[in-house]
Amino acid sequence: MATILAFAGSNSSTSINYQLVRYTASLLSDHELLVLNMSNYPFPMYSEDYERENGYSNSLVELRDDIKKADGLIISVNEHNGNPSAYFKNVIDWLSRLERTFIADKKIFLMATSNGKRGAIGSLKVSEELVSGRFKAQVVETFSLPSFKDNFDPTTGIQDEELAKEHQEKLKSFLAKL
């Protein structure tokens, strides 16, 4: 049984990426699972001055500890102008200041969704390079869900059969590598 931490790279209370994370988590069985709602983690914008004056918040230390305890991570990143949100980048900045190797060697199922036809693919690519290239995580699988409003139902999940099949196969592949 693996320990899996799941969260979205968004702090919005109505995050569609968080909906995708919750749905993905609902498909898991026989694993210890922790799903975090990042709207409960209001980190200030990173600055050296703030860090020097205030140090690290308990929430940041707890998040780092949850990441370290997990065998794998499921993360879904949102997109702002073709890139990950400032919130997600800020969380990464804080975590990397607390411990540079905070995500090294962690296996990740990295997802993204948006209401557009590209499914936040720009953010997905940038985020994959950030966590794997810079911080040495192992992105095992990636998945993009385009046109969220058309392809997702909160009750039944991914509506498009091909996308649902792809999501299932990638989730299964991720789990097999934990």
Secondary structure, 3 states (H helix, E strand, C coil): CCEEEEEECCCCCCCHHHHHHHHHHHCCCCCEEEEECHHHCCCCCCCHHHHHHHCCCHHHHHHHHHHHHCCEEEEEECEECCEECHHHHHHHHHHHHHCCCCCCCCEEEEEEECCCCCCCHHHHHHHHHHHHHHCCCEEEEEEEECCHHHHEECCCEECCHHHHHHHHHHHHHHHHCC
